[in-house]
Amino acid sequence: MTIPPLLKTTCSATALLLIMLQAVRAEQPAFSRAPYLQLATDSSIRIVWRTERAITPLVRYGKDPVKLTGLAKAENIIKRVTATGESGSPPPLHSAPEGTRQFEATISGLEPETVYRYAIFDGKKRLTPDDPSYRFKTHPLPGIPRPLYFWVVGDSGTAGLNQAKVHTAMREYNKAKGAQLDLYIHVGDMAYGSGTDTQFSERFFKMYEPTLRNTVCWAAMGNHEGKTSKGADGSGPFYDAYICPTTGEAGGLPSGKEAYYSFDFGSVHFVVLDSHDLDRKPGGAMAQWLKADIEKTKAEWLIAYFHHPPYTKGSHDSDKESQLIEMREHIMPILEGGGVDIVFTGHSHIYERSMLINGAYATPTTAKGVILDDGDGDPDGDGPYLKSKGLVPHNGTVQVVAGHGGTNVSRKGTMPIMRRILVENGSVLVSVKGNTLSATMLNLNATVRDSFAIKKEGIIEHSPIQDPWQPSAKKETKKPESGKVIKEGKPLPPGAQRIIDHSAQWRYLAGGNHPPKNWTTLNFNQSSWKQGAAGFGYGDKDDRTELAGMKDKYRSVYIRRAFKLPDGANPAKIGLAVSYDDAFIAYINGKEVCRVGVDSGSGKDAKGFHSHEADKKFEFFPLDKKAIGALQDGVNILAIEGHNIKVNSSDFTLHPALLLVK
Amino acid sequence: MRKLPHSLLALFSIAIFLPCLPAHHDTEEMIARFTQRIESGKASAELHYRRAVEYRILLQPAKAEADLHAALEYDPNYTPAHRELAQLLAKRGKPKLAVKAARHAIFASRNLNERAGAMILLARLLAASGQPGAALRSCREAFELKPPGEVEWYLLHAELLALLDRDHERPDILAAGYTATYSIVLRNAWIDALLDAGDFKAALPVIEQELSGLRLKSSWRLRHARALLGLGRTATASAELAACLGELEKRIHPARPDITLIAERGLAHALLGRLGAARSDLRRARAGGAEQWMTAALERALSDVSKIDRR
């Protein structure tokens, strides 16, 4: 008998599928939810796992990986089972698959800031492998300043490829840096579409398993989890999954509810709120608790997070939606009146990061009177946002919408307080070290797409900026904003005529100042600018105008010079000859004509620099049609901004000339 | 059998789950999707209810109300719609209809938890419509249905007692709530209730202990001053109130203040006999949406200016 090819293929595929399924079945895991950590303090931690069969649970742990001398016996491990319709103690699991056993082991009497290894046993049979990744680290004592490194994720729970990539990117980035997470915060929507028990297992626990086995995830509930879980009484799959402090056991004041709580890590105080299904008004119990909690804390840093963002124009609009408006109008005044430093949220599927703001409670949100520092906050750019030491009311907050952890990203508009808007998947890594909090947005390809920092020193008094920087209404994409980026030029053409000589005098602006928007135009008043001969720079002894104070202070320099085209010159034959380190953007009569080594933005907003050494060589950049169109009879202005890739770079060069080739 | 590599398993599971990945939509898109399903003959109580919730989020209460009525036409016992409707009607200034909807929610409850929640909702709506006695009965029924109750229920219970001028009963209720839940909000409300009930001696040691460990002290300085005034220690109370005002000036945003702090400042002014400033803050707090209980102490202090020796 001849088997038709299609049937043959189908049979083969089915057989392969069965083999794969059998392989998976043969390796039926011991756990239906692998071990994960919860509720870490300076002296205790919870280890939680699930099985689908009866076991005699034991947890062994210890500082010495060879000798796990500590023991949590079965009688000290809470066992919760699938609900049968009757209440009881411990409370049954809300809606777990039939036969599920959830074990919650409390390990106490631990030393602060100490790494322990652990293993789960069924009687004498070890269920977890002998693997160093099964470990936990206790928190430092409250108030003791210790470095902290944590991961922020929101709106991730699809079990899709992007969620997996964002997770992998974080792990690879940390591996390359030799960094380990101290904790993981999730700002909600971790189990689409309704936060069911099964969705939690598949879209959260399975997806992050290698991280969750050694890093506590402190979660805020999202609206999707809110479809099956209730903040009011702490019931549902979300509250089965998480063990949140209710009695102040991890620091902060007792909330009496798992829906909102606080915890300490050394000198950092975290507050977690339920923005979804509890009263958000100032008189509500949550707001009252928040006010009392932040009045009490004596931490150096105050970090708040919840699901619904007070400021966003991503996939949601905080000017139109009630939960977002209420968090802004009612909760933000309490947080800022208590000196909050940074607020992480999700819900809106985008990455948006604000300038340093205060008092932006109006609806709709405007930038008027609320921006305290409109710089980019980048230590290698405009420098970190500065705040007073300790927690000082209304001293400035950075808002981060991190709803880009895995689901589709989108943008509705432009939130005027934002400094960085990126429509791509990713997550945020945050480090607190001494007086500086640093954060980076890492996309799903492990590329850093945004960096900013907050530095606390002495007494900093801010007043709102009258005419702050504003984000472009144009949607940002991965491609450059302004023009085509050129990585390198061409060899100099022989016999070219010099329109602007290599040693010509230019007007220049240095010292860390940035010019107004019209600085590239002919009618700009340059009288306050200094004058010097090209080239400009430091560090490699090839500069006529030495910028001695540039290193470690600033990274951008602006130069401009008038020129006239020679009679009868063919504009198509004009080009720039530039020796440069690292990047520059050139303009003729206000129009950008050449962008080299700068991915996006301009001036103080320029981003994505590519390293380039001048090596005392000139490269040639012919002008394109756009540039030719910008030329006019009579006087023209050539303006160039030069950028160093890092403020502490060892050298910088901007040395241009304008040529007319044969 | 050899174990499959993790990466292969991951890809396999992604392939399995990819077709059923949930699509997430913003609020307007959700409304459009619900509308499409409703208009294509698939209308149900749940669909109308879910669209109503989205309309409520988008601050379109009329459309939300219409959808909730439509939901109840499909299923008159659909409890979530009754609850949502009751709250919506109250916000829309229809207290009688709101109470009626809450009673329906109680009737349609499917279990004790739902019934207790609906009783609390009814209690709130009755209180808002000027029936504190009936509200108190409803609140107490909820406690009986679902002991030990929730943080908010104890606060409501105490608030209803205050409305009925039964301040002396409040401390015990709040103390019981604190014992049951450990909520610091109930502990603080208990102290306030002791002060309102005139039990200054019981409140003072707790207040003084709390003050010593605080970063921002204005709320507790106020409580301290109230206790000291009650015990006749006016000079110390005045100094405490001055310190309270000093801190509040730093915390209150001049243009967009936190109304809880405005209410505190108003009370401090009132206790210092600065009635003009106190009344101004009372107006500002009310204009900002302060609930009645938040300004109750301030109102009481304004009506009793003799509480402080102004010499």
Chai-1 contact restraints between the chains, C-beta under 6 A:
chainA,res_idxA,chainB,res_idxB,connection_type,confidence,min_distance_angstrom,max_distance_angstrom,comment,restraint_id
A,A23,B,M1,contact,1.0,0.0,6.0,A-B,restraint_1
A,A23,B,L4,contact,1.0,0.0,6.0,A-B,restraint_2
A,A26,B,M1,contact,1.0,0.0,6.0,A-B,restraint_3
A,E27,B,K3,contact,1.0,0.0,6.0,A-B,restraint_4
A,T158,B,L21,contact,1.0,0.0,6.0,A-B,restraint_5
A,A159,B,F17,contact,1.0,0.0,6.0,A-B,restraint_6
A,G160,B,L21,contact,1.0,0.0,6.0,A-B,restraint_7
A,L161,B,I14,contact,1.0,0.0,6.0,A-B,restraint_8
A,Y192,B,P22,contact,1.0,0.0,6.0,A-B,restraint_9
A,G193,B,P22,contact,1.0,0.0,6.0,A-B,restraint_10
A,T247,B,Y182,contact,1.0,0.0,6.0,A-B,restraint_11
A,L253,B,I184,contact,1.0,0.0,6.0,A-B,restraint_12
A,P254,B,Y182,contact,1.0,0.0,6.0,A-B,restraint_13
A,P254,B,I184,contact,1.0,0.0,6.0,A-B,restraint_14
A,G256,B,V151,contact,1.0,0.0,6.0,A-B,restraint_15
A,G256,B,T181,contact,1.0,0.0,6.0,A-B,restraint_16
A,G256,B,Y182,contact,1.0,0.0,6.0,A-B,restraint_17
A,G256,B,S183,contact,1.0,0.0,6.0,A-B,restraint_18
A,P282,B,I259,contact,1.0,0.0,6.0,A-B,restraint_19
A,P282,B,T260,contact,1.0,0.0,6.0,A-B,restraint_20
A,G283,B,E291,contact,1.0,0.0,6.0,A-B,restraint_21
A,G283,B,M294,contact,1.0,0.0,6.0,A-B,restraint_22
A,A285,B,V151,contact,1.0,0.0,6.0,A-B,restraint_23
A,A285,B,E152,contact,1.0,0.0,6.0,A-B,restraint_24
A,A285,B,V185,contact,1.0,0.0,6.0,A-B,restraint_25
A,Q288,B,V185,contact,1.0,0.0,6.0,A-B,restraint_26
A,W289,B,V185,contact,1.0,0.0,6.0,A-B,restraint_27
A,A292,B,I184,contact,1.0,0.0,6.0,A-B,restraint_28
A,E295,B,L214,contact,1.0,0.0,6.0,A-B,restraint_29
A,E295,B,L216,contact,1.0,0.0,6.0,A-B,restraint_30
A,K296,B,L214,contact,1.0,0.0,6.0,A-B,restraint_31
A,K298,B,R215,contact,1.0,0.0,6.0,A-B,restraint_32
A,S315,B,D26,contact,1.0,0.0,6.0,A-B,restraint_33
A,H316,B,D26,contact,1.0,0.0,6.0,A-B,restraint_34
A,E321,B,I57,contact,1.0,0.0,6.0,A-B,restraint_35
A,S322,B,I57,contact,1.0,0.0,6.0,A-B,restraint_36
A,S322,B,L59,contact,1.0,0.0,6.0,A-B,restraint_37
A,P333,B,D258,contact,1.0,0.0,6.0,A-B,restraint_38
A,I334,B,D258,contact,1.0,0.0,6.0,A-B,restraint_39
A,G337,B,R251,contact,1.0,0.0,6.0,A-B,restraint_40
A,G337,B,D258,contact,1.0,0.0,6.0,A-B,restraint_41
A,G359,B,H253,contact,1.0,0.0,6.0,A-B,restraint_42
A,G359,B,R256,contact,1.0,0.0,6.0,A-B,restraint_43
A,Y361,B,R256,contact,1.0,0.0,6.0,A-B,restraint_44
A,P393,B,K250,contact,1.0,0.0,6.0,A-B,restraint_45
A,P393,B,R251,contact,1.0,0.0,6.0,A-B,restraint_46
A,H394,B,H253,contact,1.0,0.0,6.0,A-B,restraint_47
A,T407,B,H24,contact,1.0,0.0,6.0,A-B,restraint_48
